[in-house]
């Protein structure tokens, strides 16, 4: 089973992207998945956690992700010593940041940074980094085919958002893979 914990703020799309990842696994690749949020005060800007579990077999554990393979941070102001709590030994933390070296020195785990805010502003016109971070996650993990994710975005997002989010997803994916178009 692959387990992902998403750290973001209300309004950044943490749960939306956790759900889209799970939907891509189920609808496009025939896997089993669970996606769910947890949050405190329900308001824009409040810290939010999203979780995605993906497995080839049935998923019996419906609790919060305690031990995860990937931690994805949409807003670096949320990073503290607990951010990597439960990250597996071979796990990876992906951070939306312009300064990844800062975090590589701070944590004893694989840390990858990408400026998803810049990507989102170019493609979406707003600092909503969720699809850019999903592209980075897919490139790093190879957990799903990128075409499966694109197909799910096309069917699950409003029509006026699909092309913009495809652009953000693909730019981050290609950047992580070292591809340039």
N, C-alpha and C positions, 0 to 999 in steps of 0.2 A: 504494500500500500504506500502511496505517496501522500504526504500530508504537508499542507501549506498554511502558514499563518500570515495574514495581511494586516499591517498596521497603517492606519490612516486617520483622517478626521472626517467628521460628518460632512457630507457634501462632496467628498473627493471620490466617491465611487468604490470604496473598499468592499462593501458587500456585493455591489453589482458585479464587480470583476471576479469575486470569489464564486458567485453564481454562474457567470458566463464560462469560467474555466470548467466547472462541474458539468454544465450543460454541454459543452464541446466534447467532453469525455464520454458522456452518455449518448447524446444524439448523433454524434459523428463517428465515434470509435467503438461504440458498443460496450463501454466499460461501466462500472458502477461508480457513483459519486454522491457525496453529500456536501452541501455548502450552506453555511449559516453564519449569522453575525452575533456579536455580543457587544453591548455598549452600555454606558452609564446614562447620563442625561441625554435625552433625545433632542439634540439641537445641532445646528450647523457649527462646525469647528470643534466639537467635542471629540475626544479620542474614541476610536472605533476599532474593533478587531473583527476580521472576517476569517473564516476557516474553509478550506476545501480539502476533502479527502477523496482520493481516486484509487480504485482497485480493480483488478481483473475479476475478483471474486466478490461475494457479498460483503457488505460493511456492516458489522454488528455493533461496533462501538459508535454511539451517537453523541458522545460527550465532546467537549472542547478539545482541540488538539493540544496535547501536553508535550509530545515528542514529535518534532516536525523536521522535515527534510529541507524546507525552504522557509525563510522569513523574508517577506517582501515589505519594505517600508516606503510608503507613498509620501511621507512628510518627515524629513530628518529631525525636526524639532521633537519628535516623539522618542528618539533614541535615548536609552539609558542602559544601565547594567542589566536590566530585566529583558531587554529586547531579544537577546539571544537565548534566554532561558528556554530550555527544552530542545534547542537545536541539536540535532544528532551530530555525532563526531565527524561525519563526512558531509554535514549539511552546509548550506550556503545562505548568506544574507545578501539580498539585493536591495540597494538603497537609491532612492531618488536624491542625487546630490551632485554638486559641481566639484566636490572635494573628497573623493573616495579614499585618498591616502590617509586622511585624518582618522577614518574609521578602521582602516586596515591595521593601524598602529594601536587602536583602542581595544580591539577584540581578537581573541585567539580562535578565529574561524575563517573560513573563506568568505571574503567580503568583495562584492562587486558593486561599483557605483556607475550610474548613468544619469545624465541630466534629462530626466523625463519631463521636467517642467518646460524646458526649452522646446522639446519635441512637441509637447501638447499645445503650447502656444502657437507654434507654426501650423499645426494641422487642425486643431480644434478651436483655436482662438481664445481658449481659457486654460487656466492651470489645473486641468483635471487630468491627472497623470495615470489613471488606472490602466488604460489600454496600452500605453507605452511600457509600463512596468510588466504587463502581461506578455508583451512581445519579448522583453528581456528575459523573463522567466522561461518562456518556451524555448528560446535560443540556448539558454544555459542548461536547462534540464532535459530537453528532448522528450518530455513526458507525453506530448501530443504532437501531431503534425500541425504546422502553422496553418495549412489550408483548412483543417478542421475548425480551428479557432476563427478564421476569417468567415467561414460558412455560418458559424453560430452567431457571430456579430451581425451578419447580414439578416438573419432571421429573428434575432432577439432584440435588436435595437431599433429605435424609430428610424424610418427611412432617411430623414434629413441628417442623421448622425453617422450612418454607416460608412460613407466614403471618408469622412474625417477621421473616424476611429480606425479604419483600415490603414490610413496613412500613418497614424501614430504607432500602431501595432507593428507595421512593417518596417518603419524607420528604425525603431528600437531593436527589432529582431535582426535586421541586417547589420546594424551597428555592432551588436553583440557577436554576430557570426563573422564580422570582419568584411562584410560585403558592402559594396557601394553601388548604387544604381545611377 
